Amino acid sequence: CDESFATQWLGLRFDALKRLLPEVALRIIASDDYNVSLGPEVQVAVLHGDGNWPGFHALRLFGEEVFPVCSPDYDHEAADEDWLAWLLQAQLIDLADSHWNWMNWRLWLGGNEIDEPLGNRNLQINSYPLVIEAACAGQGVALGWRHLVDDLITEGRLLRPVRQSLVTELGYYLLCRDNLQQDQTANRFRDWLLQQFAGDAKR
């Protein structure tokens, strides 16, 4: 899986995964490089994209919904009065990533039909888990992907200072090699994942 899903979601559920597959020696490969995360030894994968990976059967787990998040300690009270003015002057933590399908602040604002200059977009990080860690540490406002940040919001480490979000046609997919679609272990993993995201596959 990619590093974001591995760090923000799967890594918190290793115990449940080991209980699900007690007889399996698990090897988790976390990489944003498709040559690694879809390497020849990989049987199943969870990746973000459009559902098109040649050689793999793709099953949509949940759609992409992206929204601003920050620490409760970050100064966010003014967002209640004028969320856009507050956001344009906030310290924005941007993801500097080469993948075509990962969103940044400019794309998020454009998707919400906002064409305004950004005041503080001078903190860029090329790792999404580090972007979220910086937001948790009160360093600014980051873009949060639904499901990837839900646990942190529940724990109170992050909050949504504004209600605006952006839904796209992309999503997270479970990928299984075409020749392993009937594999019992792969299917047990598939069924477990679908249970975790029940009701979200069509979003």
Secondary structure as UniProt FT lines:
FT   HELIX           3..8
FT   HELIX           10..13
FT   HELIX           14..20
FT   TURN            22..23
FT   HELIX           34..37
FT   TURN            40..41
FT   STRAND          44..49
FT   TURN            54..55
FT   STRAND          56..70
FT   TURN            72..73
FT   HELIX           77..80
FT   HELIX           83..89
FT   STRAND          91..95
FT   TURN            100..101
FT   HELIX           105..111
FT   TURN            112..113
FT   STRAND          120..125
FT   HELIX           128..136
FT   TURN            137..138
FT   STRAND          141..145
FT   TURN            146..148
FT   HELIX           150..155
FT   STRAND          166..177
FT   HELIX           178..180
FT   TURN            181..182
FT   HELIX           184..196
FT   TURN            197..199
FT   TURN            201..202
//
